[in-house]
Amino acid sequence: MSKLVRGHRDKVQQFMTITGSSEKLALQALKSCDWHLEGAFDVFYSQPQVKSYADTRLVEELYKRYKDPYVDMILADGITLLCNDLQVDPQDVVMLVLSWHMKAATMCEFSRQEFIGGLQALGIDSLEKFRDRMQFMRSELKDDQKFREIYIFAFGWAKEKGQKSLALDTAIGMWQLLFAEKQWPLVDHWCQFLQMVDPTLSNYDAEGAWPYLIDEFVEYLNENGIIRKGQLNDWSQKY
């Protein structure tokens, strides 16, 4: 590694620290992605043979630490404790990505199966490994395909139990959270526009193109001089 330039040496060391991989694997992953860390993490974790093994007994111990004392689930208090242990804000988007990995059905709670299955899939059986994986999970938002999957997941996950539609303020919160990472420049205009359209957002379809409302949004942008006709990217097909 001494033959590498300093920037590359630092990335190899960072990669090894986060993934627990060997120097050889770190070099292979980073070189394959032109020394981009986020892409290298994707390459590394997409290969089942190099994922860390998770000790089921230790995963169970982690679950017990956060489990509610009265029901066999992790609820809001347990998630708050988990966030404190991981040194992340409960509102941090990485917690959404974690919930996606766990295939969580409802916001602010994890069933035993969701929590244990998610950690085993991520190769996590200790708080140290948990903290190490946070950067990788955050990097997944930069992958267009994974972002799309997380985006679709978020709007089902955020619905209250028994509700078919998502409250508008919750939907706006989700857009602002997700597109703070993707840096979509029109997100604030989009959220402002929606507050004039449908107070209940009852016609929201997480997997649909929503073409009519998109057309109205384009007209709104043009009429308010926010963007000139023909300059709007076709973001609706991408997301």
C-alpha positions in Angstrom: 0.0 0.0 0.0 3.0 2.3 0.4 3.2 2.7 -3.4 -0.2 4.3 -3.5 -0.7 8.1 -3.4 -1.9 9.4 -0.1 -5.5 9.9 -1.1 -5.8 6.3 -2.3 -4.0 5.0 0.8 -6.6 6.9 3.0 -9.5 5.4 1.1 -8.1 1.9 1.4 -7.7 2.3 5.1 -11.2 3.8 5.5 -12.6 0.9 3.4 -10.9 -1.7 5.5 -12.0 -0.1 8.8 -15.7 0.1 7.7 -16.0 -3.3 6.0 -13.4 -5.3 8.0 -12.0 -6.6 4.7 -8.5 -7.4 3.7 -6.2 -4.9 1.9 -6.4 -7.0 -1.2 -10.3 -6.9 -1.3 -10.2 -3.2 -0.5 -7.9 -2.5 -3.4 -10.0 -4.7 -5.8 -13.2 -2.9 -4.9 -11.8 0.6 -5.0 -10.0 0.1 -8.3 -13.1 -1.4 -9.9 -15.0 1.8 -9.0 -12.3 4.3 -10.0 -11.5 4.9 -6.3 -15.1 6.1 -5.5 -15.8 4.8 -1.9 -19.6 4.6 -2.3 -19.3 2.5 -5.4 -16.7 0.3 -3.8 -19.0 -0.4 -0.8 -21.7 -1.4 -3.2 -19.3 -3.8 -5.0 -18.1 -5.3 -1.7 -21.5 -5.8 -0.1 -23.1 -7.2 -3.3 -20.9 -10.2 -3.1 -22.3 -12.7 -0.6 -19.0 -14.5 -0.1 -17.4 -11.4 1.5 -20.3 -10.4 3.8 -19.5 -10.6 7.5 -21.0 -13.5 9.3 -23.6 -12.6 12.0 -23.7 -14.7 15.1 -27.4 -15.4 15.7 -26.9 -15.5 19.5 -25.3 -12.1 19.5 -28.1 -10.7 17.2 -30.7 -12.0 19.7 -28.8 -10.2 22.5 -29.0 -7.0 20.5 -32.8 -7.5 20.0 -33.3 -8.0 23.7 -31.5 -4.8 24.5 -34.0 -2.8 22.5 -37.2 -4.9 22.9 -40.1 -3.4 24.6 -40.6 -4.8 28.1 -44.3 -5.6 27.5 -44.6 -6.7 23.9 -42.3 -8.8 21.7 -41.3 -5.8 19.5 -39.0 -2.9 19.3 -41.0 0.3 19.7 -40.3 4.0 19.8 -38.3 3.9 23.1 -36.2 1.0 21.9 -35.5 2.8 18.6 -34.5 5.9 20.5 -32.0 3.9 22.5 -30.7 2.2 19.4 -30.1 5.7 17.8 -28.3 6.8 20.9 -26.1 3.8 20.8 -25.4 4.4 17.1 -24.9 8.1 17.7 -27.4 9.1 15.0 -30.5 11.3 15.1 -33.7 9.3 14.9 -34.7 11.6 12.0 -31.5 10.8 10.1 -32.3 9.3 6.6 -30.0 6.4 7.4 -32.7 5.1 9.8 -35.1 4.9 6.8 -32.5 2.9 4.9 -32.1 0.6 7.9 -35.8 0.1 8.0 -35.8 -0.8 4.3 -33.1 -3.4 4.9 -35.3 -4.8 7.7 -38.4 -4.8 5.5 -40.2 -3.0 8.3 -43.9 -2.8 7.9 -44.5 0.3 10.1 -42.6 3.4 11.0 -41.0 3.5 14.6 -41.2 -0.2 15.2 -39.4 -3.5 14.4 -40.8 -7.0 14.9 -38.4 -9.6 16.1 -38.3 -11.2 12.6 -37.7 -7.8 10.9 -34.9 -6.8 13.3 -33.0 -10.1 13.5 -33.5 -10.9 9.8 -32.3 -7.4 8.8 -29.2 -7.6 10.9 -28.3 -11.1 9.7 -28.6 -9.9 6.1 -26.3 -7.0 6.9 -23.8 -9.1 8.7 -24.3 -7.2 12.0 -24.1 -8.8 15.4 -22.5 -6.1 17.5 -22.8 -2.3 18.0 -19.3 -1.9 16.5 -20.4 -3.6 13.3 -23.6 -1.7 13.4 -21.8 1.7 13.5 -19.4 0.5 10.7 -22.3 -0.4 8.4 -24.0 3.0 8.8 -21.8 4.7 6.2 -22.4 1.9 3.7 -26.2 2.2 4.2 -26.0 6.0 3.7 -24.0 5.4 0.5 -26.9 3.2 -0.9 -29.0 6.4 -1.4 -26.5 7.4 -4.2 -27.3 4.3 -6.2 -30.3 5.2 -8.5 -31.9 1.7 -8.4 -31.6 1.4 -4.6 -32.9 5.0 -4.2 -35.9 4.1 -6.2 -36.6 1.0 -4.1 -36.1 3.0 -0.8 -38.3 5.7 -2.2 -41.2 3.3 -2.9 -40.7 1.6 0.4 -40.8 4.9 2.3 -44.3 5.9 1.3 -45.8 2.6 2.4 -43.8 2.4 5.6 -44.8 5.9 6.7 -48.6 5.2 6.5 -50.3 4.9 9.8 -51.8 1.4 10.6 -55.1 0.9 8.9 -54.8 3.9 6.6 -54.9 3.6 2.9 -53.5 7.0 2.1 -50.6 9.0 3.5 -51.1 12.3 5.4 -49.8 15.2 3.3 -47.5 16.5 6.0 -45.9 13.1 6.3 -45.5 12.8 2.6 -43.8 16.2 2.4 -41.5 15.2 5.2 -40.5 12.1 3.3 -39.8 14.0 0.1 -37.7 16.6 2.0 -35.8 13.8 3.8 -35.1 11.8 0.6 -34.3 14.6 -1.7 -32.0 16.3 0.7 -29.8 13.3 -0.2 -30.5 13.3 -3.9 -30.4 17.1 -4.0 -33.4 17.6 -6.3 -33.5 21.4 -6.8 -37.3 21.5 -7.2 -38.3 19.6 -4.0 -39.3 22.8 -2.1 -41.4 24.0 -5.0 -43.0 20.5 -5.3 -43.9 20.4 -1.6 -45.4 24.0 -1.8 -47.4 23.0 -4.9 -48.8 19.9 -3.2 -50.2 21.9 -0.3 -52.5 23.7 -2.9 -53.7 20.5 -4.6 -55.0 17.8 -2.3 -55.0 18.2 1.5 -55.3 14.5 2.1 -53.1 13.3 -0.7 -55.7 10.5 -1.2 -54.8 10.0 -4.8 -51.1 9.2 -4.1 -49.8 6.0 -5.7 -46.3 5.1 -4.7 -45.7 3.1 -7.9 -47.7 5.1 -10.3 -46.4 7.8 -12.7 -49.0 10.3 -11.4 -49.0 11.9 -14.9 -51.9 14.4 -14.5 -50.5 16.0 -11.3 -47.0 16.1 -12.8 -48.5 18.1 -15.8 -50.1 20.5 -13.4 -46.8 20.9 -11.5 -45.0 21.7 -14.8 -47.7 24.4 -15.5 -47.2 25.8 -12.0 -43.5 26.1 -12.5 -43.9 27.8 -15.9 -46.6 30.2 -14.7 -44.6 31.2 -11.7 -41.4 31.7 -13.6 -39.5 29.1 -11.7 -38.4 27.3 -14.8 -38.8 27.9 -18.5 -40.8 25.6 -20.7 -38.7 22.7 -22.0 -36.1 22.9 -19.2 -37.7 20.5 -16.7 -35.9 17.1 -16.4 -38.1 14.1 -16.7 -37.7 13.2 -13.1 -41.1 11.5 -12.9 -39.8 8.6 -15.0 -36.7 8.4 -12.9 -38.4 8.4 -9.5 
